Amino acid sequence: MQRKTFAGLALAVSLSACGVSQQQEVQMGQSYAQQINAQLPIVQDAELNRYINVLGDSIAKLTSRGDLDWHFYIVDSPEVNAFAIPGGFIYINRGLIERSDRLDELAGAIGHEIGHVVKRHSVKQMEQQQKANIGVTLACVLTSICQSQAAQAAINVGAGAVFASFSRQDEAEADQEGIKNVVRAGISPEGFPSLFQKLLDERKTAPDAVSSWFATHPTEESRIAATQATINTYDPALLRTLTTDSQAFHDFKNRVMALPPSPPQQPAQ
């Protein structure tokens, strides 16, 4: 990764020993987003960006953190993954969109990432880990672009410090928050277990394609059962009124799939 990335993380390191306010969280998110957007292949198609931001806002603006200025980006990578950074910045890989067969599956993934921001999981990790290079770690695990020995060392330190604890408990909490998020937005939560099962099945046949997802989103049958159990607590009459799919989603997905092939991953400079 470029040296400016490491330098840009000084703010997070300096703040991690004390409480992080929402203003500081947003400032960190803006700094991370600027760095990440300069390093990752962000899709520039205006129509695609309009759709993903309208969908994301329809979920995020109804949460307890609807006052944040939310931003949603599509990363032109075939790998299946998504992540959130502090302050309301959500990244969704092209590969995850292409694996989603229904609106509620993509909405569930977005709702989950919004849940991480709502619960301030990354901020809490920064407060606990003074040397956690969050921005570097997230960018690297998202697309596997960090291939140099120095970058790999940073990943090992950062991922070990952050994702060891930012794992099952936080993921489960983000699932529960995500279910509330999509239901509140009028979208079916059935996309959660449906997408999880699909990715588990793909891991058996093409593990490399979904390795990034499982590196950052520990997913087993128990996670599917947990989300389904929560969904089962909702009134079936309510669930029947929620949206599972739409033509607009399929138009969006078809436009994503019509993009030129994703650029090859580049070694770190």
ZALOLUM-625835 format. One record per residue: residue number from 1; residue in one letter; chain; x negated, y, z of N, C-alpha, C in turn. Coordinates in steps of 0.2 Angstrom, whole numbers, plus 5000, padded with zeros to 4 digits. Example, Ala and Ser with C-alpha at 12.3 -4.5 7.8 and 13.67 -1.06 7.14 Angstrom:
REM ZALOLUM-625835
PT   pos   code   unit   n_c1   n_c2   n_c3   ca_c1   ca_c2   ca_c3   c_c1   c_c2   c_c3
PT     1      a      A   4934   4972   5039    4938    4978    5039   4934   4984   5039
PT     2      s      A   4936   4989   5035    4932    4995    5036   4936   5000   5039
This chain:
REM ZALOLUM-625835
PT   pos   code   unit   n_c1   n_c2   n_c3   ca_c1   ca_c2   ca_c3   c_c1   c_c2   c_c3
PT     1      m      A   4996   4994   5000    5000    5000    5000   4996   5006   5000
PT     2      q      A   4998   5012   4998    4994    5018    4997   4993   5020   5004
PT     3      r      A   4987   5024   5005    4986    5026    5012   4991   5031   5015
PT     4      k      A   4994   5035   5010    4999    5040    5013   5005   5036   5016
PT     5      t      A   5006   5030   5014    5011    5026    5018   5010   5025   5025
PT     6      f      A   5003   5023   5026    5001    5022    5033   5001   5029   5037
PT     7      a      A   4999   5034   5034    4999    5041    5037   5006   5043   5038
PT     8      g      A   5010   5042   5034    5017    5044    5035   5021   5041   5040
PT     9      l      A   5018   5035   5043    5021    5031    5048   5019   5034   5055
PT    10      a      A   5015   5039   5055    5012    5042    5062   5018   5044   5066
PT    11      l      A   5023   5047   5063    5029    5050    5066   5032   5045   5071
PT    12      a      A   5033   5039   5067    5037    5033    5071   5033   5031   5077
PT    13      v      A   5026   5030   5076    5022    5028    5081   5022   5033   5087
PT    14      s      A   5021   5039   5085    5021    5044    5090   5027   5045   5094
PT    15      l      A   5033   5043   5091    5040    5043    5095   5041   5037   5098
PT    16      s      A   5038   5032   5097    5040    5025    5099   5040   5024   5107
PT    17      a      A   5035   5028   5110    5034    5027    5117   5040   5031   5121
PT    18      c      A   5044   5035   5117    5050    5038    5121   5056   5037   5117
PT    19      g      A   5061   5040   5120    5068    5039    5116   5068   5043   5110
PT    20      v      A   5071   5040   5105    5072    5043    5098   5079   5046   5097
PT    21      s      A   5079   5053   5096    5086    5056    5095   5088   5054   5088
PT    22      q      A   5095   5056   5087    5097    5055    5080   5094   5059   5075
PT    23      q      A   5092   5065   5077    5089    5070    5072   5082   5067   5071
PT    24      q      A   5078   5064   5076    5072    5061    5074   5073   5055   5070
PT    25      e      A   5078   5051   5071    5079    5045    5067   5080   5047   5060
PT    26      v      A   5084   5052   5059    5086    5054    5052   5079   5056   5049
PT    27      q      A   5075   5060   5052    5069    5062    5049   5064   5057   5048
PT    28      m      A   5064   5052   5052    5060    5046    5050   5063   5042   5044
PT    29      g      A   5069   5041   5044    5073    5038    5038   5071   5042   5032
PT    30      q      A   5071   5048   5032    5070    5052    5026   5063   5051   5024
PT    31      s      A   5058   5051   5029    5051    5050    5027   5050   5043   5024
PT    32      y      A   5053   5038   5027    5052    5031    5025   5055   5031   5018
PT    33      a      A   5061   5033   5017    5065    5033    5010   5060   5036   5005
PT    34      q      A   5057   5042   5006    5053    5045    5001   5047   5041   4999
PT    35      q      A   5044   5037   5004    5039    5033    5002   5041   5027   4999
PT    36      i      A   5046   5024   5001    5049    5018    4998   5051   5019   4991
PT    37      n      A   5055   5024   4990    5057    5026    4983   5052   5027   4978
PT    38      a      A   5046   5029   4981    5040    5031    4976   5037   5024   4975
PT    39      q      A   5038   5019   4979    5034    5013    4978   5038   5007   4975
PT    40      l      A   5045   5007   4976    5049    5002    4973   5052   5004   4967
PT    41      p      A   5054   4999   4963    5058    5001    4957   5065   5002   4958
PT    42      i      A   5067   5008   4959    5074    5010    4961   5078   5011   4954
PT    43      v      A   5083   5008   4954    5088    5008    4948   5090   5016   4947
PT    44      q      A   5089   5018   4941    5091    5025    4940   5098   5026   4936
PT    45      d      A   5101   5021   4935    5107    5021    4931   5112   5025   4935
PT    46      a      A   5115   5031   4933    5120    5035    4936   5126   5031   4938
PT    47      e      A   5129   5028   4934    5135    5024    4935   5134   5019   4940
PT    48      l      A   5129   5015   4940    5128    5010    4945   5127   5013   4952
PT    49      n      A   5123   5019   4952    5122    5022    4959   5128   5025   4961
PT    50      r      A   5132   5028   4957    5139    5030    4959   5143   5025   4963
PT    51      y      A   5143   5019   4959    5147    5014    4962   5145   5011   4969
PT    52      i      A   5138   5010   4969    5136    5007    4976   5136   5012   4981
PT    53      n      A   5136   5019   4980    5137    5024    4985   5144   5025   4987
PT    54      v      A   5148   5024   4982    5156    5025    4984   5158   5019   4988
PT    55      l      A   5155   5013   4986    5157    5007    4990   5154   5007   4997
PT    56      g      A   5147   5009   4997    5144    5010    5004   5147   5015   5008
PT    57      d      A   5149   5021   5005    5152    5026    5009   5159   5024   5012
PT    58      s      A   5162   5020   5008    5169    5018    5010   5169   5014   5016
PT    59      i      A   5163   5011   5017    5162    5006    5023   5159   5011   5029
PT    60      a      A   5153   5014   5027    5149    5017    5032   5153   5023   5036
PT    61      k      A   5157   5027   5032    5160    5033    5034   5165   5032   5039
PT    62      l      A   5168   5025   5040    5173    5024    5045   5170   5021   5051
PT    63      t      A   5163   5020   5052    5160    5018    5058   5159   5023   5063
PT    64      s      A   5156   5021   5068    5155    5026    5074   5150   5031   5072
PT    65      r      A   5146   5030   5066    5141    5034    5064   5142   5037   5057
PT    66      g      A   5149   5038   5056    5151    5041    5050   5148   5048   5048
PT    67      d      A   5145   5051   5054    5143    5058    5053   5136   5058   5049
PT    68      l      A   5133   5052   5049    5126    5052    5045   5127   5053   5038
PT    69      d      A   5122   5056   5035    5122    5057    5027   5119   5050   5024
PT    70      w      A   5124   5045   5023    5122    5039    5021   5120   5039   5013
PT    71      h      A   5115   5035   5012    5112    5034    5005   5111   5026   5004
PT    72      f      A   5113   5024   4998    5113    5017    4995   5109   5017   4989
PT    73      y      A   5104   5012   4989    5100    5012    4983   5100   5004   4980
PT    74      i      A   5099   5004   4974    5098    4997    4971   5091   4996   4969
PT    75      v      A   5088   4991   4971    5081    4990    4970   5081   4985   4964
PT    76      d      A   5077   4987   4959    5077    4982    4953   5072   4977   4954
PT    77      s      A   5074   4972   4958    5070    4966    4959   5075   4960   4959
PT    78      p      A   5072   4954   4956    5077    4948    4956   5077   4945   4962
PT    79      e      A   5073   4946   4967    5073    4943    4974   5080   4945   4977
PT    80      v      A   5082   4940   4981    5088    4941    4985   5087   4944   4992
PT    81      n      A   5088   4951   4993    5087    4954    4999   5091   4960   4999
PT    82      a      A   5091   4963   5005    5094    4970    5007   5091   4972   5014
PT    83      f      A   5090   4978   5015    5088    4981    5021   5090   4988   5022
PT    84      a      A   5090   4990   5029    5092    4996    5031   5086   4999   5034
PT    85      i      A   5085   5006   5034    5080    5010    5037   5084   5015   5042
PT    86      p      A   5081   5017   5047    5084    5022    5051   5087   5028   5048
PT    87      g      A   5093   5030   5050    5096    5036    5048   5101   5035   5043
PT    88      g      A   5102   5029   5040    5108    5028    5035   5105   5027   5028
PT    89      f      A   5099   5024   5027    5097    5023    5021   5097   5015   5020
PT    90      i      A   5101   5013   5015    5102    5006    5013   5100   5004   5007
PT    91      y      A   5096   4998   5006    5093    4996    5000   5096   4989   4998
PT    92      i      A   5098   4988   4992    5101    4982    4990   5097   4979   4984
PT    93      n      A   5094   4973   4984    5091    4971    4978   5096   4969   4973
PT    94      r      A   5094   4970   4967    5097    4968    4961   5099   4960   4961
PT    95      g      A   5094   4956   4964    5095    4949    4964   5101   4947   4969
PT    96      l      A   5102   4951   4974    5108    4950    4979   5115   4952   4975
PT    97      i      A   5115   4957   4971    5121    4959    4968   5123   4954   4963
PT    98      e      A   5118   4951   4959    5119    4946    4954   5121   4939   4957
PT    99      r      A   5119   4938   4963    5122    4932    4967   5129   4933   4969
PT   100      s      A   5131   4939   4970    5138    4940    4973   5143   4939   4968
PT   101      d      A   5148   4934   4969    5153    4933    4964   5159   4937   4965
PT   102      r      A   5160   4940   4971    5166    4944    4973   5164   4950   4976
PT   103      l      A   5168   4955   4976    5167    4961    4980   5166   4960   4987
PT   104      d      A   5170   4956   4990    5169    4955    4997   5162   4952   4999
PT   105      e      A   5159   4948   4995    5152    4946    4996   5147   4951   4997
PT   106      l      A   5147   4956   4991    5143    4961    4991   5144   4966   4997
PT   107      a      A   5151   4967   4998    5153    4972    5004   5150   4969   5010
PT   108      g      A   5151   4963   5011    5148    4960    5018   5141   4961   5019
PT   109      a      A   5137   4960   5014    5130    4961    5014   5129   4969   5016
PT   110      i      A   5132   4973   5013    5131    4980    5014   5134   4982   5021
PT   111      g      A   5140   4979   5023    5142    4980    5030   5138   4978   5035
PT   112      h      A   5134   4972   5034    5129    4970    5038   5123   4975   5039
PT   113      e      A   5121   4977   5034    5115    4982    5034   5117   4989   5038
PT   114      i      A   5123   4991   5036    5126    4997    5040   5126   4995   5047
PT   115      g      A   5128   4989   5049    5129    4987    5056   5122   4988   5060
PT   116      h      A   5116   4986   5056    5110    4987    5059   5109   4995   5061
PT   117      v      A   5111   4999   5056    5110    5006    5058   5115   5009   5063
PT   118      v      A   5121   5006   5063    5126    5008    5068   5123   5006   5075
PT   119      k      A   5120   5000   5076    5118    4998    5082   5110   5000   5083
PT   120      r      A   5107   5004   5079    5101    5007    5080   5095   5002   5081
PT   121      h      A   5096   4996   5078    5091    4991    5079   5084   4992   5077
PT   122      s      A   5083   4996   5072    5076    4998    5070   5073   5003   5075
PT   123      v      A   5077   5007   5077    5075    5012    5082   5073   5009   5088
PT   124      k      A   5077   5004   5090    5076    5001    5097   5069   4997   5096
PT   125      q      A   5068   4994   5090    5062    4991    5090   5056   4996   5090
PT   126      m      A   5057   5002   5087    5051    5007    5087   5050   5009   5094
PT   127      e      A   5055   5010   5098    5054    5012    5105   5051   5007   5109
PT   128      q      A   5051   5000   5107    5048    4995    5110   5041   4993   5108
PT   129      q      A   5040   4994   5101    5033    4992    5098   5030   4998   5096
PT   130      q      A   5025   5001   5099    5022    5007    5098   5018   5007   5091
PT   131      k      A   5016   5001   5089    5011    5000    5083   5015   4997   5078
PT   132      a      A   5021   4997   5078    5025    4993    5072   5026   4997   5066
PT   133      n      A   5022   4995   5061    5023    4999    5055   5029   4997   5051
PT   134      i      A   5035   4999   5053    5041    4997    5051   5042   4998   5043
PT   135      g      A   5040   5004   5041    5041    5006    5034   5037   5001   5029
PT   136      v      A   5031   5000   5031    5027    4996    5027   5030   4989   5027
PT   137      t      A   5031   4986   5033    5034    4979    5033   5040   4978   5029
PT   138      l      A   5045   4983   5030    5051    4983    5026   5050   4983   5018
PT   139      a      A   5046   4987   5016    5045    4988    5009   5041   4981   5006
PT   140      c      A   5037   4979   5010    5033    4973    5008   5038   4966   5008
PT   141      v      A   5042   4965   5013    5046    4959    5013   5052   4960   5008
PT   142      l      A   5053   4966   5006    5059    4967    5002   5057   4964   4995
PT   143      t      A   5051   4965   4992    5050    4963    4986   5043   4959   4985
PT   144      s      A   5040   4958   4990    5033    4955    4990   5028   4959   4985
PT   145      i      A   5029   4965   4986    5024    4969    4982   5017   4970   4985
PT   146      c      A   5017   4968   4992    5010    4969    4995   5006   4963   4995
PT   147      q      A   5001   4963   4991    4998    4957    4990   4990   4957   4991
PT   148      s      A   4988   4963   4993    4981    4964    4995   4980   4961   5002
PT   149      q      A   4974   4960   5004    4972    4957    5010   4974   4962   5016
PT   150      a      A   4972   4968   5014    4974    4974    5019   4981   4974   5020
PT   151      a      A   4985   4974   5015    4992    4974    5016   4995   4968   5019
PT   152      q      A   4993   4962   5018    4995    4956    5021   4994   4957   5028
PT   153      a      A   4988   4959   5030    4986    4960    5037   4991   4964   5041
PT   154      a      A   4993   4970   5037    4998    4974    5040   5005   4971   5041
PT   155      i      A   5007   4967   5036    5013    4963    5036   5013   4958   5042
PT   156      n      A   5007   4955   5043    5007    4950    5049   5008   4953   5055
PT   157      v      A   5004   4959   5056    5005    4963    5062   5012   4966   5063
PT   158      g      A   5014   4969   5058    5021    4972    5058   5027   4967   5059
PT   159      a      A   5026   4962   5055    5032    4957    5055   5032   4954   5061
PT   160      g      A   5026   4952   5064    5026    4948    5070   5028   4952   5076
PT   161      a      A   5027   4959   5076    5029    4963    5081   5037   4965   5081
PT   162      v      A   5039   4966   5075    5046    4968    5074   5051   4963   5073
PT   163      f      A   5050   4958   5068    5055    4954    5066   5055   4948   5070
PT   164      a      A   5050   4947   5074    5051    4941    5079   5057   4943   5084
PT   165      s      A   5058   4949   5085    5063    4951    5090   5069   4954   5086
PT   166      f      A   5068   4957   5080    5073    4959    5076   5075   4953   5071
PT   167      s      A   5078   4948   5075    5080    4942    5071   5086   4940   5073
PT   168      r      A   5087   4934   5076    5093    4931    5077   5098   4935   5081
PT   169      q      A   5096   4938   5087    5101    4942    5091   5103   4948   5087
PT   170      d      A   5099   4952   5084    5101    4957    5081   5105   4956   5074
PT   171      e      A   5103   4950   5071    5106    4948    5065   5113   4946   5067
PT   172      a      A   5114   4943   5072    5121    4941    5074   5125   4947   5076
PT   173      e      A   5122   4952   5080    5125    4958    5081   5127   4962   5075
PT   174      a      A   5123   4962   5070    5124    4965    5064   5130   4962   5060
PT   175      d      A   5130   4955   5061    5136    4952    5057   5142   4954   5061
PT   176      q      A   5143   4954   5067    5149    4955    5071   5151   4963   5069
PT   177      e      A   5146   4967   5069    5148    4974    5067   5150   4975   5060
PT   178      g      A   5146   4971   5056    5148    4971    5049   5155   4968   5047
PT   179      i      A   5157   4963   5051    5164    4961    5050   5169   4966   5052
PT   180      k      A   5168   4970   5057    5172    4975    5059   5172   4981   5054
PT   181      n      A   5166   4982   5051    5165    4987    5046   5169   4986   5040
PT   182      v      A   5169   4980   5037    5172    4979    5031   5180   4979   5032
PT   183      v      A   5182   4976   5037    5189    4975    5039   5192   4982   5040
PT   184      r      A   5189   4987   5043    5191    4993    5044   5191   4997   5037
PT   185      a      A   5187   4995   5032    5187    4998    5026   5192   4995   5021
PT   186      g      A   5196   4990   5024    5201    4986    5020   5198   4981   5015
PT   187      i      A   5193   4978   5017    5189    4973    5013   5189   4967   5017
PT   188      s      A   5190   4961   5014    5190    4955    5017   5183   4953   5020
PT   189      p      A   5183   4950   5026    5177    4948    5029   5175   4941   5027
PT   190      e      A   5179   4938   5023    5177    4931    5020   5171   4931   5016
PT   191      g      A   5169   4937   5014    5163    4937    5010   5157   4935   5014
PT   192      f      A   5157   4936   5020    5151    4934    5025   5149   4927   5024
PT   193      p      A   5154   4922   5027    5152    4915    5026   5151   4913   5019
PT   194      s      A   5155   4916   5014    5154    4914    5007   5147   4915   5005
PT   195      l      A   5145   4921   5006    5138    4923    5003   5133   4919   5007
PT   196      f      A   5133   4918   5013    5128    4914    5017   5128   4907   5015
PT   197      q      A   5134   4904   5014    5134    4897    5011   5130   4896   5004
PT   198      k      A   5132   4901   5000    5129    4901    4993   5121   4902   4994
PT   199      l      A   5119   4906   4998    5112    4907    4999   5108   4900   5002
PT   200      l      A   5112   4897   5007    5109    4891    5009   5109   4886   5004
PT   201      d      A   5114   4885   5000    5114    4880    4994   5108   4882   4989
PT   202      e      A   5107   4888   4988    5102    4890    4983   5095   4888   4986
PT   203      r      A   5094   4889   4993    5088    4887    4995   5086   4880   4994
PT   204      k      A   5091   4876   4994    5089    4869    4992   5087   4868   4985
PT   205      t      A   5089   4872   4980    5087    4871    4973   5082   4875   4971
PT   206      a      A   5082   4882   4973    5077    4887    4971   5075   4891   4977
PT   207      p      A   5071   4888   4981    5069    4892    4987   5065   4898   4986
PT   208      d      A   5061   4899   4981    5057    4905    4980   5062   4911   4979
PT   209      a      A   5068   4909   4975    5072    4915    4974   5075   4918   4980
PT   210      v      A   5076   4915   4985    5079    4917    4991   5075   4918   4997
PT   211      s      A   5068   4917   4996    5064    4917    5002   5063   4923   5005
PT   212      s      A   5064   4929   5002    5064    4935    5005   5070   4936   5010
PT   213      w      A   5076   4934   5008    5082    4934    5012   5081   4931   5018
PT   214      f      A   5078   4924   5018    5078    4920    5024   5072   4923   5028
PT   215      a      A   5067   4926   5025    5062    4929    5030   5064   4935   5034
PT   216      t      A   5069   4938   5032    5072    4944    5036   5079   4943   5038
PT   217      h      A   5082   4938   5036    5089    4937    5038   5090   4929   5040
PT   218      p      A   5087   4927   5046    5088    4920    5048   5095   4917   5047
PT   219      t      A   5096   4913   5043    5103    4910    5041   5103   4903   5041
PT   220      e      A   5107   4900   5045    5108    4893    5046   5116   4892   5046
PT   221      e      A   5118   4885   5047    5125    4884    5047   5128   4887   5053
PT   222      s      A   5125   4888   5058    5128    4890    5064   5130   4898   5063
PT   223      r      A   5126   4901   5059    5128    4908    5058   5134   4909   5054
PT   224      i      A   5135   4904   5049    5141    4904    5045   5147   4902   5050
PT   225      a      A   5146   4897   5054    5151    4895    5059   5153   4901   5063
PT   226      a      A   5148   4905   5066    5149    4911    5070   5153   4916   5067
PT   227      t      A   5152   4918   5060    5156    4923    5057   5163   4920   5055
PT   228      q      A   5163   4914   5054    5170    4911    5052   5174   4911   5059
PT   229      a      A   5171   4910   5064    5175    4910    5071   5177   4917   5072
PT   230      t      A   5173   4922   5071    5176    4929    5072   5181   4931   5067
PT   231      i      A   5181   4929   5061    5186    4930    5056   5192   4927   5058
PT   232      n      A   5192   4921   5061    5198    4917    5063   5202   4920   5069
PT   233      t      A   5199   4925   5072    5202    4929    5078   5207   4934   5075
PT   234      y      A   5206   4936   5069    5210    4941    5066   5217   4938   5064
PT   235      d      A   5222   4942   5064    5229    4940    5062   5229   4938   5054
PT   236      p      A   5231   4932   5053    5231    4930    5046   5235   4934   5041
PT   237      a      A   5240   4937   5044    5244    4942    5040   5240   4948   5038
PT   238      l      A   5236   4950   5043    5231    4956    5041   5226   4954   5036
PT   239      l      A   5223   4948   5037    5218    4946    5032   5221   4945   5025
PT   240      r      A   5227   4943   5024    5230    4943    5018   5231   4949   5014
PT   241      t      A   5231   4955   5018    5231    4962    5015   5225   4964   5013
PT   242      l      A   5219   4961   5014    5213    4964    5013   5210   4962   5006
PT   243      t      A   5206   4967   5003    5204    4966    4996   5198   4961   4996
PT   244      t      A   5198   4956   4992    5193    4951    4991   5189   4952   4985
PT   245      d      A   5192   4955   4980    5189    4956    4973   5192   4962   4969
PT   246      s      A   5188   4964   4964    5191    4970    4960   5188   4970   4953
PT   247      q      A   5191   4972   4948    5188    4973    4942   5183   4977   4942
PT   248      a      A   5183   4983   4946    5178    4988    4946   5171   4984   4948
PT   249      f      A   5172   4980   4953    5166    4976    4955   5163   4972   4949
PT   250      h      A   5167   4969   4946    5164    4965    4940   5161   4969   4935
PT   251      d      A   5164   4975   4933    5161    4979    4928   5154   4982   4931
PT   252      f      A   5154   4983   4937    5148    4985    4940   5142   4979   4940
PT   253      k      A   5144   4973   4942    5140    4968    4941   5137   4967   4934
PT   254      n      A   5142   4967   4929    5140    4966    4922   5135   4971   4920
PT   255      r      A   5136   4977   4922    5131    4982    4920   5125   4981   4923
PT   256      v      A   5124   4979   4930    5118    4977    4933   5115   4971   4929
PT   257      m      A   5118   4966   4927    5115    4961    4924   5113   4963   4916
PT   258      a      A   5116   4968   4914    5114    4970    4907   5108   4975   4907
PT   259      l      A   5105   4976   4913    5099    4980    4913   5093   4976   4910
PT   260      p      A   5088   4980   4908    5082    4976    4906   5079   4972   4911
PT   261      p      A   5075   4967   4910    5073    4962    4915   5069   4967   4920
PT   262      s      A   5069   4964   4926    5066    4968    4932   5058   4968   4930
PT   263      p      A   5055   4974   4932    5048    4975    4931   5044   4969   4935
PT   264      p      A   5038   4967   4933    5034    4962    4937   5032   4966   4943
PT   265      q      A   5031   4961   4948    5028    4964    4954   5021   4966   4953
PT   266      q      A   5019   4972   4956    5012    4974    4955   5008   4973   4962
PT   267      p      A   5002   4971   4961    4998    4971    4967   4997   4978   4970
PT   268      a      A   4996   4978   4977    4995    4984    4980   4988   4987   4978
PT   269      q      A   4988   4994   4978    4982    4998    4975   4978   4998   4981
